[in-house]
Amino acid sequence: MSSTAEKNEYDFRLINVEVTDTQLCVTLADGREVHNPLEFYPKLVKASKKVRNNFRILAQGIGIEWPDLNEHLSTEGIVLGRRAIDW
């Protein structure tokens, strides 16, 4: 059985997203910031700045959606440095 403290330790929720020309940057609800190379996300690399900046935060911060790209990234995957697959 896990405690509430254990669950919260791994409860990745983001509150802010910034996409630069080289990085995907997210701020988590607990104040941590994560910066991953944009090259981890091929669809974002190929997209225009306008399309990259057209995103929405999903379900109280558990992920990000780019509707123009049909791209969805989980906050947990971003924090763990998982690369997106370019289908």
N, C-alpha and C positions, 0 to 999 in steps of 0.2 A: 504494500500500500504506500502511495506517495503522499507527501505532505503538500500543503498549499505553497510553502516556501519553495519546494522543489519545482512545482509546476511553474511558478512565476519566474524562476531562474531561466527557464527556457521558453518563455512566452514572448517571442519576438513580434513586436508591433511597431510599425513605423509611423512617424508623424510628419515627416518632411522628405521630399525627394528633389534632387537636383541632377540634371543630366548635362554634363559639360561635353566638350569635344573629345575628351580623353577618359572620362570617368562617370560612373554611376555612383552618386553619393546619397546616402539615406541617413536620416537621424531617427533613432529609436526613441520610444516613449520614455525609456530610462535615462536618456541623455547621451548614450553612446552614438558615435558616428562611424559609419562604415563607408569606405571608398574602394570600389572595385574598378579595375581597368575596363573601359568600354568594350574592349576586344573580347571580353567574356560573353558579350551579348551581340552576336552577329547581325541580328535584325536592326538593332539600335545603331550599330556602326554604319550600316548601309542607308539608314533613314536620314532625311533632311533634319535640320535643327527644329523646324516647325513641327514636324511629325514626332520627333523625339520628345518634345515638350508638351505634346498632347497626350497626357496620361491621367489616370485617376487612381487614387488609393482605394483599395478594396477592403470591405468588411472590417472596419475599425483597425486597419493597418496591417492585415496579414499578407497583403500582396499589392502588386501594381499591375495595372492593365494599360496597354497602348492599343486603343481600338482600331486605329488606322493600320496597325501592323499585325493584328490578331496575336499579340504577344502578352503573356501573363507570367510574371515572376513572383515567387513567394518570398516573403521577407526572410524566412528561415534559410532559403537557398542563397539569398544575397549575403546574409551574415556568414554563412558557412563557406562562401566563395565558390559555389557551384556554377559552372558555366552552362549557359543555355545551349540547347541543340538547335542548329539551323536546319530546319526541315526543308 
